[in-house]
């Protein structure tokens, strides 16, 4: 079974805004940030299908 992850417009806009912020701080840093986002998003379907439980919010 294949799980498909959908990144909605608001989330995509947040990611784009963060990338622009990083790029303004240091040229090339947005590429590092976007690669990290891609790697993280690619892991979500795999983790979702495993027995790992992710917290909804950080603990105290």
N, C-alpha and C positions, 0 to 999 in steps of 0.2 A: 504494500500500500504506500503510495506517495503522498506526502503531506506538502501542501502548497502554502507558502507564507505570502501574505498580501501586506504591502506597506502602503497605508492610506496617504492621501494628499497632505494632511496635516503633519504626519510623521515625516514624510519626505521633505516638506518645507522646513521642519525643525533640523533635520540632518543637513540640508543645504545651507541653512543659516549658520549652523555650527561650523561647517566646513569653511564658509566665508570668514567667519571670526578667526579660525585658526590660521587661515592664509594671510590675514591682515597682521597677525602676530609674528609669523615667520613664514616666508615664502617656501612652498613645498610641504608645509605641515598639513595642509588640507588633504593631500594625497595619502599621507600616513593615516590620518583620521578616517578617511573614506574606506581605506583598505581594512582598517580595524572594524568598521561598521559592517562591511561585506562579510568578513570572516565570522563575526558574531551572528549576523542574520542567517548565515548558512548553517550554523550550529543549532538554531532553534528547532527545526523539525526533528533533528536527530535526538536532541535532549528531550523534547516533548514526548517522544515515543519510548523513551527509556523509563526506568523506574525511579529516576531522580525527581525529587519534588523541589521546586523552586519557590522561595518565599515571595509573597506579593509585595512586601515592603521590608526594608532593612530593620533588623531588630534594634533594641536600645543599645 
